[in-house]
Amino acid sequence: MTPLATVPLQDGALAARVLEEALDKGFTGAMIGTQPKGVGGNLDDPDLDPFWEIASARRATIFLHPMYICGDERLTGYDLLNAVGRLTDTTIAMARLFFSGHLTRFAGVTLVVSHGGGAVPYALGRLSRNRALHAEYPDPLDGFRRLYFDTVLFEPRALRFLCDVAGADRVMLGSDYPFPIGDPEPRRIVDETSLTDAERRAILGETAARIFHIDCGCRGDR
């Protein structure tokens, strides 16, 4: 098992110090939320630059997960917080990282985005159109190409689309455990998706072993 640290993201300087201590102790990175203040705040806030600087300099792997509270009162019924709220939360956070240039400015970071990236892969055309109207913004495609994703999509066609857009070597098995909406059979979506043997091996172990620095000799067909 390879653990990820947690950091006090409410304070960028302190989060940087804790991340560096964790990396020194053998952690490969940290898991963070989309809203650094717990409810509110943005990952591109200048206060967080020290955290991103250490993560980039130390080539840390950062796993991004949406927050428990997503801040929209329309999500209070039908368990929409889980069904769509977390996807929206992730999409907003990632769009800000794209247009702030964080993913190219702090290029040493390996950023893994949960839930297949939310709506980001599907919205790339719209994000690019936004940039076309605002030439001063960084190109969101430059940021997108640096991302990694999990497989928590529940739909083989969605996983195939993600692989086509991002590359299967940027996708790895996920379960969203222990959350109730998590996938109790996480391998099934991989088995039911049209994938080459090389793509399947990457998703089922090779990519995770590479970015988390695990020497496990794992093969996705076992």
Secondary structure, DSSP 4 states (H G I P E B T S, - for coil): ----B---TTSHHHHHHHHHHHHHTT--EEEEESSTTSSS--TT-GGGHHHHHHHHHTT-EEEEE--S--S-GGGGSTTHIIIIIHHHHHHHHHHHHHHHTHHHHTTT-EEEESGGGTTTTTTHHHHHHHHHH-TTSPPHHHHHTTEEEE-TTS-HHHHHHHHHHH-GGGEE----TTSTTS-SSTTHHHHTS---HHHHHIIIIIHHHHHTT------TT-
